Amino acid sequence: METAKKTNQKASTQLKLQLLKGGLYPRTKKETASENLWLICKAAFWNTQLFTHEEEANFKLLIAEHFKGSRNLDVTFKQLVERVCLVKRYLTRRKGRYISKPIDWLNVNYKNGLSGTAKWYKDVENQRATVPHYNEGIALFAKALLKYADSRNIIDLLNYRRELIELKQHDLVQLYMNSIMHIQYLNF
């Protein structure tokens, strides 16, 4: 009788531990957006390079500067993703083109980096005013990544993948899947 009582006491004093990703403090939406944008840039431009945690933390801080003063982080995120797509397409159009190191390219003061693509994006927006479906693939791509970053829903992933395929945006399908892989599995 006494042993049964001790066994029950031991069973009731066992602790259940739950692993929470993200550390002790919850991250802000701006930090999450910066991290997701870094992972998309990494998937697009530097997917074969290894960076230290300190370097990646610096890259995320540089990206956070692009969100500074933003009234709507989701809109800014989508615009930045579209600008990344424009650069990716620019690089693949002709052999010999390259992108600088992330520490430079992500810096808001570097005119040949992400900051310099603001004019490219403005040109696309102006063109969309007269031709509504102009470059709609990159707009869909940005919308899809924002949706996935927020919800991580596999059904959305499959639907947006199908839509990109229907639009014959095969380069964006590949980039979309690589970005999802980085967001879901390679952000440690």
Buried (B, 14 or more C-beta within 10 A) or exposed (E): EEEEEEEEEEEEEEEEEEEEEEEEEEEEEBBBBBBBBBBBBBBBBBBEEEBEEEBBEBBBEBBBBBBEEBEEBBEBBBBBBBBBBBBBBEBEEEEEEEBEEBBBBBBBEBEEBBBEBEEBBEEBEEEBEEEEEBBBBBBBBBBBBBBBBBEEEEEBBEEBBEBBEEBEBEBBBEBBBBBBEBBBEEEE
